[in-house]
């Protein structure tokens, strides 16, 4: 074969490999949105396809509720001129490699850790939903990175705001994030984890699915974040 012909075949093969990599998602750019300069917060909508997170009693996935609140929060922060970045802005998690669901989950968490570690002084605000076998358990609870005063103060402000405005009967208080939560045990950012409610409680889930309640939570979080720092 002439070297010209070999060159042609190699070129075609390289194009095929590149195309395959694109199809498999290897070239996917991490789906972060940066809004403004001098970023003050990293907003992290937990989970994302293929990881739906907790599943509600009616099949609603945690990842869609987390995203809905995080996107509303981002809009509210923009309105308050609070510069921030988002770890994800669509229904997909931010995996960048792997073909199995497990590999994608590992890649996703690594990418979130990278985003946090590249900006380790910036508070990380992670939005999640809770779930519990006893379906009567409900209420918002805010967790903070253990031993971090800035995170504890932020978590207390958020919890007080929720308890005052939307759940006066709630007696939940802030708690340190468990060392078993992989993401938070691998970042040093002042971090708060907002468990916005229990998808295992049908009344709370029905509220969490409404635009109004999502907006109310987003507004409360944005007010607290805008008032800090
Ligand atoms: Zn979660």
Boltz pocket constraint, residues with backbone or C-beta under 6 A from the ligand:
constraints:
  - pocket:
      binder: B
      contacts: [[A, 46], [A, 47], [A, 53], [A, 54], [A, 62], [A, 127], [A, 128], [A, 129]]
      max_distance: 6.0
